[in-house]
Amino acid sequence: MASSFTLGFDQVRDELMLMQPGCYWVTADREEDARLLARQCISVQRSVALIASGSQPQDLLTPAPQGGPDAIPLFSLPETRQALLNLTDDLARVLPEKPRLVIFFTSSLLWEKIAAEEIKNWLKSLQSWLSGKQISLLILTSGSGINNVRHHLQVFYRHLEGLSQLDWQQDSWHYRINWWANGDGMLADRAMRLSAGEHCFTLITQEEQSTPLTLNDEQLCIAEKSVLEGAPPLSSLWHLFDDNHAVYDRAMQANAATVLFALQHSDAIPDMASQIHSLRRSRGSGLKIVVREMQTALRYSDERLLLACGVNAIVPFSAPLSRLLTTLEGIQGQLFNRHVPADLSALLKSMQPLQERGYLSPEAFSDSVTLLVNNTLLPENGKGLLVALRTVPELKPEQALTLCKPRRYGDLITLAGNRLYLFLSSCRFNDLDTALKFIFRLPHDEIFTNRLVWYEDLQILSEVRQMAGKVKTARHAAPVASAPEQAAPAPTEAKPRREPQDITLGQPPEVDV
């Protein structure tokens, strides 16, 4: 009988966790989640080996797993293409001939170095070797760029016994199984919600779908009156109210109605987000919530926040009334199926994590940008723009720095390597010129000769890591040792002060002898 191993999730059915000899791949958007999964898996095995690439294997065992074998072989693999391609040969030399689970912990950066065709051939040969040795290999991969890795893995179903992903959702974890072979068959396209303890992930009992039992108000429209631009109610099913608070109070009694909020200015966004979050959590998925922008007020990050709180659709300021009515018609019959976290304050903090603006030292700038780019609740390759600006020859970078006045939280600037570095949080590439126009007091095309722009997560992280070497040496160099002091010259005898003499013109002066 073939040996089988398990992932070790608590309260999850065995067929969703068991692993037969072969290769299984689990991806996680956060490294700490992948580490917890590794410790959880180790704690329920009888025989396991651990390989780490890009980190020390001993670090993955902190805190120590609760259970597991008494001895765990630990190995490190260099983050190189050749080391990865030689993995099976190395395993054949160092592992004894007995069934076991091998956990291979990697970062997503390792797989960026290898072409998709090479990964396919590697998995094909690996699958054959594993089945002959009665070994199960579990690859755990995490980090920025993980969505790119997931995209490539979708086509390797012939060479992977299982593929799944673990995503953090701020108050829980979404675990999705693409496919999973367990010895008795194969399961595909399964999903579950998990909570995390100190030592393992646990299944969250699924709540009843919050679909209303009755849909007798699904044709009802509850709206702030300004969204109709002064027009009267379009029918008896339209109920208009003077402000958003009145709309909220009436919507708390609805089940499947359409609710329209009017956004007049950006200061109203936090209050509106709170109302929408409360409606979605309490009234369920049948409610259709729409926000119409009455003045230009929404930034990219604000739109994401409202969508995360439970909005079905956002109608921009530039859209005419006819577009609003078309949008309302298009969302009828929809159920809101995205997860809305229960803790609004944590959601606000995670969706808008940078509460800094203006100049930062290169080290602080790098730390803040790295923190934001690694935020998994923000869309991949959509956190913002990193811009490097070189000044014209007549202007020093320090002088250009005085012309820069970021007004928006998340817009950061630093000076490194004779360039100004700007990070514009939640800024789209096509909005860059507009953003620079508002940040600099003078036209930016007259201040700078050229600019470089990075917008992908991996590019931004790579560039901020290199900034330390671009900082001016004079700003970080150690104090230069002063030259040895020369002996002071011996004091000379002061000359006597000369007394003034009267001089009569036409006669030679008297000279002291």
C-alpha positions as CSV (number, residue, x, y, z in Angstrom):
1,M,0.0,0.0,0.0
2,A,1.4,3.4,-0.9
3,S,2.3,5.7,1.9
4,S,0.3,8.9,2.3
5,F,1.0,12.1,4.2
6,T,-1.3,15.0,5.3
7,L,-1.2,18.8,5.4
8,G,-2.5,18.8,8.9
9,F,-5.4,21.2,8.7
10,D,-7.7,20.9,11.8
11,Q,-11.3,19.8,11.1
12,V,-10.7,19.4,7.3
13,R,-11.7,16.2,5.6
14,D,-8.8,13.8,4.8
15,E,-9.4,13.6,1.1
16,L,-8.6,17.4,0.9
17,M,-5.3,17.0,2.7
18,L,-3.8,13.5,2.0
19,M,-0.8,13.4,-0.2
20,Q,0.3,10.3,-2.2
21,P,3.8,9.9,-3.6
22,G,4.4,12.7,-6.1
23,C,4.6,16.5,-6.1
24,Y,2.2,18.9,-4.5
25,W,2.5,22.7,-4.7
26,V,0.9,25.1,-2.2
27,T,1.3,28.9,-2.8
28,A,0.7,31.6,-0.2
29,D,0.6,35.3,-0.6
30,R,2.4,35.9,2.8
31,E,5.6,34.3,3.9
32,E,4.4,34.0,7.5
33,D,1.5,32.0,6.4
34,A,3.7,29.6,4.4
35,R,5.9,29.2,7.5
36,L,3.0,28.4,9.7
37,L,1.8,25.8,7.1
38,A,5.2,24.2,7.1
39,R,5.3,23.9,10.9
40,Q,1.7,22.5,10.9
41,C,2.6,19.9,8.3
42,I,5.8,18.8,10.1
43,S,3.9,18.3,13.4
44,V,1.7,15.6,11.9
45,Q,4.3,13.5,10.1
46,R,6.3,10.4,11.1
47,S,9.1,11.0,8.7
48,V,9.9,14.4,7.1
49,A,12.8,16.3,5.6
50,L,13.0,20.1,5.2
51,I,14.7,22.0,2.4
52,A,14.8,25.8,2.4
53,S,15.9,28.1,-0.4
54,G,16.5,31.8,0.3
55,S,16.3,31.3,4.1
56,Q,17.8,29.1,6.8
57,P,15.8,25.9,7.5
58,Q,16.3,26.3,11.2
59,D,14.4,29.6,11.1
60,L,11.3,27.8,9.7
61,L,11.1,25.7,12.9
62,T,10.6,28.8,15.2
63,P,8.4,28.3,17.2
64,A,9.0,24.6,17.3
65,P,6.3,22.4,15.8
66,Q,4.0,20.7,18.3
67,G,4.8,17.0,17.5
68,G,6.4,15.4,14.5
69,P,9.5,13.2,14.3
70,D,12.3,13.4,16.7
71,A,14.9,14.1,14.0
72,I,14.3,16.2,10.9
73,P,17.0,16.4,8.2
74,L,17.5,20.0,7.3
75,F,19.0,21.2,4.0
76,S,19.7,24.5,2.3
77,L,19.4,25.0,-1.5
78,P,21.1,28.0,-3.2
79,E,18.7,30.3,-5.1
80,T,20.2,29.4,-8.5
81,R,18.8,27.8,-11.5
82,Q,21.4,25.0,-11.6
83,A,20.9,24.1,-8.0
84,L,17.2,23.7,-8.6
85,L,17.6,21.5,-11.7
86,N,20.0,19.2,-9.7
87,L,17.6,18.8,-6.8
88,T,16.6,15.2,-7.5
89,D,20.3,14.1,-7.8
90,D,21.0,15.7,-4.5
91,L,18.0,14.1,-2.8
92,A,19.0,10.7,-4.1
93,R,22.5,11.1,-2.4
94,V,21.4,12.4,1.0
95,L,18.0,10.8,1.8
96,P,17.7,7.2,3.0
97,E,15.6,4.7,1.0
98,K,12.3,4.9,2.9
99,P,8.9,6.6,2.5
100,R,8.9,10.2,3.7
101,L,7.5,13.7,3.1
102,V,9.9,16.3,1.8
103,I,8.9,20.0,2.3
104,F,10.6,22.4,-0.1
105,F,10.2,26.0,1.1
106,T,11.0,28.6,-1.6
107,S,10.2,32.2,-2.4
108,S,8.5,33.2,-5.6
109,L,11.7,35.0,-6.8
110,L,13.4,31.6,-7.4
111,W,10.9,30.6,-10.0
112,E,11.2,33.9,-11.9
113,K,14.7,32.7,-12.9
114,I,13.5,29.6,-14.7
115,A,11.6,29.4,-18.0
116,A,8.1,27.8,-18.0
117,E,9.3,25.0,-20.3
118,E,12.2,24.2,-17.9
119,I,9.8,24.0,-15.0
120,K,7.6,21.6,-16.9
121,N,10.6,19.3,-17.7
122,W,11.8,19.5,-14.1
123,L,8.4,18.6,-12.8
124,K,8.1,15.7,-15.2
125,S,11.4,14.1,-14.2
126,L,10.7,14.9,-10.5
127,Q,7.3,13.2,-10.7
128,S,8.8,10.0,-12.1
129,W,11.6,9.9,-9.4
130,L,9.2,10.6,-6.5
131,S,6.8,7.8,-7.4
132,G,9.7,5.3,-7.6
133,K,11.0,6.3,-4.2
134,Q,7.6,6.5,-2.4
135,I,8.3,10.1,-1.5
136,S,5.9,13.0,-1.4
137,L,7.3,16.4,-2.2
138,L,5.4,19.4,-0.9
139,I,6.6,22.8,-2.4
140,L,5.6,25.8,-0.4
141,T,6.1,29.1,-2.3
142,S,5.3,32.7,-1.1
143,G,6.2,36.3,-1.7
144,S,5.6,39.2,-4.1
145,G,4.9,38.0,-7.6
146,I,3.1,34.9,-6.4
147,N,0.2,35.5,-8.8
148,N,2.6,35.2,-11.7
149,V,3.8,31.8,-10.4
150,R,0.2,30.6,-9.9
151,H,-0.6,31.6,-13.5
152,H,2.2,29.4,-14.9
153,L,1.4,26.4,-12.6
154,Q,-2.2,26.1,-14.0
155,V,-0.9,24.3,-17.1
156,F,1.1,21.7,-15.2
157,Y,-1.8,19.5,-14.0
158,R,-0.3,16.4,-15.7
159,H,2.9,16.7,-13.6
160,L,1.5,17.9,-10.2
161,E,-0.6,15.7,-8.0
162,G,-2.0,18.7,-6.3
163,L,-2.1,22.5,-6.5
164,S,-3.7,24.9,-4.0
165,Q,-3.4,28.5,-2.7
166,L,-3.7,30.2,0.6
167,D,-4.7,33.8,0.7
168,W,-5.0,36.1,3.7
169,Q,-8.3,38.1,3.9
170,Q,-7.5,40.3,7.0
171,D,-9.7,38.3,9.5
172,S,-9.5,34.8,8.0
173,W,-7.7,32.8,5.2
174,H,-9.2,31.7,1.9
175,Y,-7.9,28.2,1.0
176,R,-8.6,27.1,-2.6
177,I,-7.8,23.7,-4.1
178,N,-7.3,23.8,-7.8
179,W,-6.9,20.0,-7.9
180,W,-5.8,17.4,-5.4
181,A,-5.0,13.7,-5.7
182,N,-5.3,11.7,-2.5
183,G,-4.9,8.0,-3.4
184,D,-8.6,7.3,-3.7
185,G,-9.3,9.8,-6.5
186,M,-8.9,13.5,-7.4
187,L,-10.9,16.5,-6.2
188,A,-10.9,19.9,-8.0
189,D,-12.2,23.4,-7.5
190,R,-12.9,23.4,-3.7
191,A,-12.6,26.3,-1.4
192,M,-12.9,26.9,2.4
193,R,-12.3,29.5,5.0
194,L,-9.6,29.0,7.7
195,S,-8.6,30.6,10.9
196,A,-5.1,30.5,12.2
197,G,-3.9,29.6,15.7
198,E,-0.4,29.5,17.1
199,H,0.4,26.1,15.6
200,C,-2.1,25.4,12.8
201,F,-4.9,26.5,10.5
202,T,-8.4,25.4,11.4
203,L,-11.6,25.2,9.3
204,I,-14.2,27.9,9.9
205,T,-17.7,26.4,9.9
206,Q,-19.4,27.9,7.0
207,E,-22.2,30.2,7.9
208,E,-25.5,30.1,6.1
209,Q,-25.6,32.2,3.0
210,S,-26.9,35.6,3.9
211,T,-29.3,35.6,1.0
212,P,-32.6,37.0,2.2
213,L,-35.5,34.6,2.6
214,T,-37.8,37.1,0.8
215,L,-37.0,39.2,-2.2
216,N,-40.2,41.3,-2.1
217,D,-38.2,44.5,-2.1
218,E,-35.8,43.7,-4.9
219,Q,-37.4,46.4,-7.2
220,L,-37.1,49.1,-4.5
221,C,-34.6,51.9,-4.9
222,I,-33.5,53.8,-1.8
223,A,-31.5,56.9,-2.9
224,E,-30.1,60.2,-1.8
225,K,-32.1,62.7,-3.9
226,S,-29.1,64.5,-5.5
227,V,-28.2,61.3,-7.5
228,L,-31.1,62.1,-9.8
229,E,-29.7,65.6,-10.5
230,G,-33.0,67.3,-9.4
231,A,-35.3,65.0,-11.3
232,P,-38.4,63.6,-9.4
233,P,-38.6,60.0,-8.4
234,L,-38.7,57.8,-11.5
235,S,-41.5,55.7,-10.2
236,S,-43.3,54.8,-7.0
237,L,-40.6,52.3,-6.2
238,W,-38.0,55.1,-5.9
239,H,-37.7,56.5,-2.3
240,L,-35.6,59.7,-2.1
241,F,-34.0,61.0,1.1
242,D,-32.2,64.3,1.9
243,D,-28.9,62.8,3.0
244,N,-26.9,59.6,3.2
245,H,-27.7,59.0,6.9
246,A,-31.4,58.9,6.1
247,V,-30.6,56.5,3.2
248,Y,-28.6,54.3,5.6
249,D,-31.4,54.2,8.2
250,R,-33.9,53.1,5.6
251,A,-31.6,50.6,4.0
252,M,-31.1,48.8,7.4
253,Q,-34.7,47.6,6.9
254,A,-34.2,46.3,3.4
255,N,-33.2,42.8,2.1
256,A,-32.6,43.0,-1.6
257,A,-33.2,46.7,-2.5
258,T,-30.9,48.9,-4.5
259,V,-29.3,51.6,-2.3
260,L,-27.7,54.7,-3.8
261,F,-25.3,56.9,-1.9
262,A,-24.1,60.4,-3.1
263,L,-20.5,61.3,-2.6
264,Q,-20.1,65.1,-2.5
265,H,-16.5,65.4,-1.2
266,S,-13.6,63.2,-0.1
267,D,-14.1,64.0,3.6
268,A,-17.3,61.9,3.5
269,I,-15.5,58.7,2.4
270,P,-14.7,57.3,5.9
271,D,-18.2,57.8,7.1
272,M,-19.7,56.4,3.9
273,A,-17.3,53.4,4.1
274,S,-18.6,52.7,7.7
275,Q,-22.2,52.8,6.6
276,I,-21.6,50.5,3.6
277,H,-19.6,48.1,5.7
278,S,-22.4,47.9,8.3
279,L,-25.1,47.4,5.7
280,R,-23.2,44.6,3.9
281,R,-22.4,42.8,7.2
282,S,-25.9,43.1,8.7
283,R,-28.2,42.9,5.7
284,G,-26.4,40.3,3.6
285,S,-25.5,39.7,0.0
286,G,-28.8,40.5,-1.6
287,L,-28.5,44.2,-1.1
288,K,-27.3,46.2,-4.2
289,I,-25.2,49.2,-3.0
290,V,-24.1,51.9,-5.4
291,V,-22.1,55.0,-4.9
292,R,-22.4,58.0,-7.3
293,E,-19.6,60.5,-7.3
294,M,-21.2,64.0,-7.4
295,Q,-17.9,65.9,-7.4
296,T,-14.4,64.7,-8.3
297,A,-13.5,63.1,-5.0
298,L,-12.4,59.5,-5.4
299,R,-8.9,58.3,-5.6
300,Y,-7.8,54.9,-6.7
301,S,-7.3,53.8,-3.0
302,D,-10.7,55.2,-2.1
303,E,-12.4,53.1,-4.8
304,R,-10.7,50.0,-3.5
305,L,-11.8,50.7,0.0
306,L,-15.4,51.2,-0.9
307,L,-15.4,48.0,-2.9
308,A,-13.8,46.1,0.0
309,C,-16.6,47.4,2.3
310,G,-19.3,45.9,0.1
311,V,-20.1,48.2,-2.8
312,N,-21.5,46.6,-6.0
313,A,-20.7,49.5,-8.3
314,I,-19.2,53.0,-8.3
315,V,-20.5,55.6,-10.9
316,P,-17.9,58.3,-11.6
317,F,-18.5,62.0,-11.7
318,S,-18.1,62.1,-15.5
319,A,-20.9,59.6,-16.1
320,P,-24.3,61.1,-17.1
321,L,-27.6,60.2,-15.5
322,S,-28.3,57.7,-18.3
323,R,-25.1,55.8,-17.4
324,L,-26.2,55.6,-13.8
325,L,-29.6,54.1,-14.8
326,T,-27.8,51.6,-17.1
327,T,-25.5,50.6,-14.2
328,L,-28.5,50.0,-11.9
329,E,-30.2,47.9,-14.5
330,G,-27.1,45.8,-14.9
331,I,-26.7,44.9,-11.2
332,Q,-30.3,43.7,-10.7
333,G,-30.4,40.1,-9.6
334,Q,-26.8,40.1,-8.4
335,L,-25.6,38.6,-5.1
336,F,-22.5,40.1,-3.5
337,N,-20.1,37.2,-3.2
338,R,-16.8,38.8,-2.0
339,H,-15.7,38.4,1.6
340,V,-16.1,41.5,3.8
341,P,-13.9,41.4,7.0
342,A,-15.7,42.1,10.2
343,D,-13.2,44.5,11.7
344,L,-13.6,47.8,9.8
345,S,-10.7,49.6,11.6
346,A,-8.3,46.9,10.6
347,L,-9.7,47.0,7.0
348,L,-9.2,50.8,6.9
349,K,-5.6,50.4,8.1
350,S,-4.7,47.6,5.7
351,M,-6.3,49.3,2.6
352,Q,-4.5,52.6,3.4
353,P,-1.4,51.5,5.3
354,L,0.9,54.5,4.7
355,Q,0.2,57.4,7.0
356,E,3.4,59.2,5.9
357,R,4.1,61.8,3.3
358,G,6.9,64.1,2.2
359,Y,10.7,63.6,2.6
360,L,12.1,60.5,4.3
361,S,15.7,59.3,4.7
362,P,16.6,56.6,2.1
363,E,16.4,53.9,4.8
364,A,13.0,55.0,6.0
365,F,11.8,55.5,2.4
366,S,12.9,51.9,1.5
367,D,11.2,50.4,4.6
368,S,7.9,52.2,4.0
369,V,7.7,51.3,0.3
370,T,8.6,47.7,1.1
371,L,5.9,47.5,3.7
372,L,3.3,48.8,1.3
373,V,4.3,46.6,-1.6
374,N,4.2,43.5,0.6
375,N,0.6,44.3,1.6
376,T,-1.4,41.4,0.2
377,L,-4.7,43.2,0.5
378,L,-3.7,45.6,-2.2
379,P,-3.8,44.5,-5.8
380,E,-0.6,43.0,-7.3
381,N,1.3,45.5,-9.4
382,G,-1.2,48.2,-8.4
383,K,0.3,49.6,-5.2
384,G,1.7,52.7,-6.9
385,L,4.6,54.1,-8.9
386,L,8.3,54.5,-8.0
387,V,9.8,57.4,-10.0
388,A,13.5,58.4,-10.3
389,L,14.0,62.0,-11.5
390,R,17.4,63.5,-12.7
391,T,17.6,67.3,-12.4
392,V,18.8,69.6,-15.1
393,P,22.6,70.5,-14.9
394,E,21.9,74.0,-13.6
395,L,19.9,72.7,-10.6
396,K,21.2,70.6,-7.7
397,P,19.0,67.7,-6.5
398,E,18.9,69.4,-3.1
399,Q,17.4,72.5,-4.7
400,A,14.8,70.5,-6.6
401,L,13.9,68.8,-3.3
402,T,12.8,72.2,-1.9
403,L,10.3,72.6,-4.8
404,C,8.6,69.3,-3.9
405,K,5.5,69.5,-1.7
406,P,3.6,66.2,-1.6
407,R,0.1,66.8,-0.2
408,R,-1.3,63.3,-0.2
409,Y,-0.6,60.6,2.4
410,G,1.5,57.8,0.8
411,D,3.4,60.2,-1.5
412,L,7.0,59.9,-0.4
413,I,10.3,61.4,-1.6
414,T,14.0,60.8,-0.9
415,L,17.4,61.7,-2.4
416,A,19.8,59.0,-3.5
417,G,22.6,58.8,-6.1
418,N,22.0,62.4,-7.4
419,R,18.4,61.5,-8.2
420,L,15.1,62.3,-6.5
421,Y,13.0,59.2,-5.8
422,L,9.3,59.6,-5.5
423,F,6.8,56.9,-4.5
424,L,3.2,57.8,-5.4
425,S,0.9,55.4,-3.5
426,S,-2.2,54.2,-5.5
427,C,-1.2,56.2,-8.5
428,R,-1.9,54.9,-12.0
429,F,0.7,55.2,-14.7
430,N,-1.5,57.4,-16.9
431,D,-2.0,59.8,-13.9
432,L,1.7,60.4,-13.4
433,D,2.0,63.7,-15.2
434,T,-1.0,65.1,-13.3
435,A,0.4,63.9,-10.0
436,L,3.8,65.6,-10.7
437,K,2.1,68.8,-11.7
438,F,0.5,69.0,-8.2
439,I,3.6,68.0,-6.3
440,F,6.2,70.4,-7.8
441,R,5.9,74.2,-7.7
442,L,7.5,74.6,-11.1
443,P,6.7,72.7,-14.3
444,H,8.4,69.3,-13.8
445,D,9.6,69.1,-17.4
446,E,11.7,72.3,-16.8
447,I,13.3,70.9,-13.6
448,F,14.2,67.4,-14.7
449,T,16.0,66.0,-17.8
450,N,14.7,62.5,-17.6
451,R,12.7,60.1,-15.4
452,L,12.5,56.3,-14.8
453,V,9.3,54.7,-13.7
454,W,8.6,51.3,-12.0
455,Y,5.1,50.1,-11.4
456,E,5.4,46.3,-11.0
457,D,5.9,45.0,-7.4
458,L,9.0,43.0,-8.1
459,Q,10.6,45.9,-10.0
460,I,9.9,48.3,-7.1
461,L,11.2,46.0,-4.5
462,S,14.4,45.4,-6.5
463,E,15.0,49.1,-7.0
464,V,14.5,50.1,-3.3
465,R,17.0,47.3,-2.3
466,Q,19.6,48.9,-4.5
467,M,19.0,52.4,-3.2
468,A,21.4,51.9,-0.3
469,G,24.3,51.8,-2.7
470,K,23.1,54.9,-4.5
471,V,23.2,57.2,-1.5
472,K,25.9,59.8,-1.7
473,T,29.0,58.7,0.1
474,A,29.3,62.1,1.7
475,R,26.0,61.6,3.5
476,H,27.0,58.3,5.1
477,A,30.8,58.2,5.1
478,A,32.6,57.9,8.4
479,P,34.3,61.1,9.7
480,V,37.7,61.6,8.0
481,A,40.6,61.3,10.4
482,S,42.2,64.7,10.8
483,A,45.8,65.2,9.9
484,P,48.3,65.2,12.7
485,E,48.7,68.6,14.3
486,Q,51.9,70.4,13.4
487,A,54.0,71.9,16.2
488,A,53.0,75.4,16.8
489,P,55.8,77.9,15.9
490,A,57.7,79.3,18.9
491,P,56.4,82.7,19.9
492,T,58.6,85.5,18.8
493,E,59.5,88.5,20.9
494,A,57.0,91.3,20.4
495,K,58.4,94.4,18.8
496,P,58.2,97.6,20.7
497,R,55.3,99.8,19.6
498,R,56.5,102.8,17.6
499,E,55.6,106.2,18.9
500,P,54.0,108.7,16.5
501,Q,56.2,111.7,15.5
502,D,55.3,115.1,14.3
503,I,56.5,115.7,10.8
504,T,56.9,119.2,9.3
505,L,56.5,119.3,5.6
506,G,59.6,120.3,3.8
507,Q,61.9,118.9,6.5
508,P,63.2,115.2,6.6
509,P,61.7,113.2,9.5
510,E,63.9,112.2,12.4
511,V,64.9,108.6,12.2
512,D,65.6,106.4,15.3
513,V,69.1,104.9,15.2
